[in-house]
Amino acid sequence: MAMDASEIERLIKAALPDAEVRIDDLAGDGDHYAAHVASSAFSGLPRVRQHQLVYDALKGRMGGELHALALTTSAK
């Protein structure tokens, strides 16, 4: 079952309220996305921890409903 881009954005913004989020459907299949997330919550954190915060926001959907996510993060 594919996951809608708006649902990905909603989950990220629920966990990181100040986040600026852009989701691109890479293959047009609802399974392969690129996400660009900027949040002040990332300030001072290494990139790995920034990505973990985003994956935590997706509440276990990676590898299930959401097959692939190319992730780019930055601090505001």
Rosetta blueprint (number, residue, H / E / L):
1 M L
2 A L
3 M L
4 D L
5 A H
6 S H
7 E H
8 I H
9 E H
10 R H
11 L H
12 I H
13 K H
14 A H
15 A H
16 L L
17 P L
18 D L
19 A L
20 E E
21 V E
22 R E
23 I E
24 D E
25 D E
26 L L
27 A L
28 G L
29 D L
30 G L
31 D L
32 H E
33 Y E
34 A E
35 A E
36 H E
37 V E
38 A E
39 S E
40 S H
41 A H
42 F H
43 S L
44 G L
45 L L
46 P L
47 R H
48 V H
49 R H
50 Q H
51 H H
52 Q H
53 L H
54 V H
55 Y H
56 D H
57 A H
58 L L
59 K L
60 G L
61 R L
62 M E
63 G L
64 G L
65 E L
66 L E
67 H L
68 A E
69 L E
70 A E
71 L E
72 T E
73 T E
74 S E
75 A E
76 K L
